[in-house]
Amino acid sequence: MLFSVLTISVSLLIAGVNESSGYCTDPGVLRISLGGYRIYQRRGGHGGPALQIALRTQDIDKTAKQIFGRPNDPEVREGSASRTASLAIAEVEDALAKANSARNANPPKYHEAELAYGFTARLNPRDPRPLMGLGNIAYDQKQFAAAAKMYQEALTMVTSMASFGGATLRGELNRAEQRTMASQLRCYLGISLLETNDFKNAQAQFERAVRSEPTNPRVYALLGYCFFKQGNKSEAVKSFQEAVRLDPGNSEYQQLLQSAQR
């Protein structure tokens, strides 16, 4: 143990690092901060394998954040033709629209939006859209665990609705709306789980999303990132390749693939 400490101390001194502060005092050494760690490289050098891996990971993390995006508002159905049943109440749609508007205000009125989504949920407890809205509010405020919980509850409601034969005379979502919303929720849930470093469960969501939307390149990119974060480079590359194949003009997908292949 003493030998290890001495070795680290000598290494720090050689690199020109102040051991007590952890900062480099040698102007010829470049300090790079990655993932909470400080990596030191002699200026003009190419760096060792650890540095190259760290830089690659940083590139992929940065690009992946760009494809995470901002969750879309739950859709407000306009006009009686788009509503499933004649008994659908306009008050539900109006309350949902008010909640969405509060979320999108500048600056956002999250408390007002939360109250409006809650009111919408009370108007129709079987409507999953208010839960999705509450998940979006939590996501916007970087409360990712809470967002995942809301998205999961909304997804469970949507899938349960489908298993009981779809919409009824209560203004519930029709089959097409259910499929669209379930796909959205799986992506948002998966991204929220990624943000909490729950990569295994995020992978499960993206794999189901791929099965339901096999032509959606974004889902493949998210799945590839999930594989990469778990150290499965080969599967990550395959998923990124599929994203590029489906959307060859997307520079972000191309960058993810190139970074994973390095």
N, C-alpha and C positions, 0 to 999 in steps of 0.2 A: 504493500500500500504506500509506504514512504517512497519507494523507488518510483512508483507511478506519479506521485505528486511532484517529485523532483524533475522527472522527465517532462511533465507538463510545464513546469516553471521555466525550465531551460528553453523549451520550444517557444514559449511566449516571449522570452527575452530575445531570442534570436530573431523572431518576427518583429521585434520592436513594439511589443504590446505591454502596456502597463497592467500588471497582474491584478492589482487591487481594483482598478476601474474596468478592466476588460477592453480598453480602447487602445488602438494602435497609435504609437507616438512616432513611428518612422514614416517620414513623408514619402518614402519610396515604396510603401506598402499600401495597397488599396483595400479598404474595408467595405465589404458587401453584406448587407443585412437581408437574410432570407428566412422567413418562417420563424422569427423569434431568435434566430442564431446569427452570430457574426462570423463570417468567413473571410480570412485574410489571404490576399494574393499579391505577389510582387508585381508592381506595375510593369506592363509590357509582357508579362508571362501569360501562358494559356490556361493555367490552373490545372489541378489534378482531376481525377474522376469524380470526387465528391462535389467539387465546384460545378463541374459540367452537369451532373445530375440535378443539383440544386437550381441551376439556371434554367434547365429544361422544365423542371417542375414549376418554377415561377412563371415561365412563359405559358404553360398549359393552364395554370390556375387563373392567370389574368384573362386569357382568351375565353375560358369557360364561363367566367363571371359575365362576360358580354352576352353570352347566349342564354344565361339564366333569365334575363329580362325582368320586366315588371308584370306581375299577374294581371290578366285582364279582369275588368269588372264582370260580375254576373250579369248575364244578358237580360235586359228588360224587354218583354214581349209587347209589341205595339199592335193594336187593332184586334178585333174579335176573331179575324180569320186566322191569326197566328196562335191563338189560344186554344187549348185542347178542348175545353168544354164550355157550354153556354153559361155555366154557373161560376166561371172564373171571375173573380172580383177585381175591378180596376184599382181598388185601393191597394192591393198587394203590389201591383206594378208601379203605382205612384210612389209608394213607400220605398221600394227598391231603387227607383230612379233618384229619389231624394238622398238615399244613403250613398249611392255611387257619386252623386254630385258633391257631397260633402267630402268624400275621400279625395276627389280630384280638384278640390279648391286649392287656391294658392294664397297662403299656405294651407295644407290639408287640415280639415276639421275632423280629426279622428274620433274625438269623443262624440260629436254630433252624428258621425257616420255609424259608430257603434250602436248608439241608441236607435237609429233608424233601421239598421239591420235587425236589431233585437225586436223592434216593433213589427217588422215584416215577418219575422219568424213566428210571432204570436198570432198574426193574422192567418197564417197557414203553416202549422207545425210540420207538415209533410213536404214542404218546399225546401230543397237543399241549397238554393241560391243564397239565402241569408248567411248560412254557415260558411259558404265560400267567401262571401264578402267579409265576414269576421276574420277568416283566415288571411285574406289580403291585407287587412289592417294590421294584423300581427306581423305579417311578413314585411310590410313597409317599414315597420318600426324595429326590424331585426330581432323580433321575438320568434325565432324559428321553431322552437319546440311547441309553442302555443299555436303557431300557424299550422304545423303538421297535424296537431290534434284536431283542429277545425276542419282541415281538408279531409282527414280520415273519416270524420263523422259525416261530412257531406257526401263523400264517396260511398260510404256504407249505405246512406239513405238512397242514393241514386241506384246502386246495384240491387238493393232490396225492392225498389220500385219496379225495376225491370223484371225481377223474378216473379212478381205478382201480376204480370200481364200488362204492365205499362200504365198509362194514364186512366184516371177515372173522372167522374163528374165533379172534381174538386179543383180544377185548374192546374193539375199536375203536368209535369213535362211529358211530351210525347216521346215516342221511341227515338226519333232522330235527335231531339234535344238531349235525351238521356245519354246517347252515345257520345255526342259532342262534349257534354259536360264531364262525363266520366273520364274521357281522354285528357281534358284540361286538368282535372283534379289529380290524376295520376302524375302528370308532369309537375304540378305545383307541389304536391306531396313529396315527390322524389327530390326536387330541388331543396325543399325545406329540410329533408333528411340529410342531404349532402352538406348543408350548412351546419348541421349538428354533428357532422362526421359519422353519421350512421350509414355507412356505405353499403352494407349488406342489404338492409331493408330498402334503401334507395334503388339499388340494382333490381330488386324484385318488382318495384313499381315501373321502372323503365322497361323491363323485359315484358311486362304485361302491356304497356303502352305500345311497344313495338309490334306485338301480336295483333293489337286492335288497329294500329295505324302503320302498316308495313311500308308505306311510301312517304312517311314523314321524316325528313332528314334530321330535324332538330332532336327528335327522340333518340335517334342513333348516336348523335353527337353527345347527348347527355349520358347515354349508356356507356359510351366509350370512355368518357371522363370518369365515370364511376369505376369502371374496370381499372383505369390508370391509377386512381387513388388507392386501390387495393393491391397494386403491384402486379396486376395481370396485363402486362404490356402487349402480348400477342392478341388478346381479345380486344384490347383498347384500339389497336391498330385496325383490326377488322371492322369494328364499329365505325371508326372515323372514315375508313375507306368507303363504307356504305353511305355515310352522310355525304361525302364528296361526290359519289356516283349519282346520288339522287339530286344533288344541288351543286353541280361543278363550278358554278360561278360564285359560290360563297367563300369569301376569303378567310373567314373565321374557321370554317371546317377544314380548309386546306392547311391553315396554320396549326391546328390541333394535330392533324395527321403528320405534318412535317416534324413537329416537336416530339411526337411520340416515337417516330422512326429514328430519331437521332441516337 
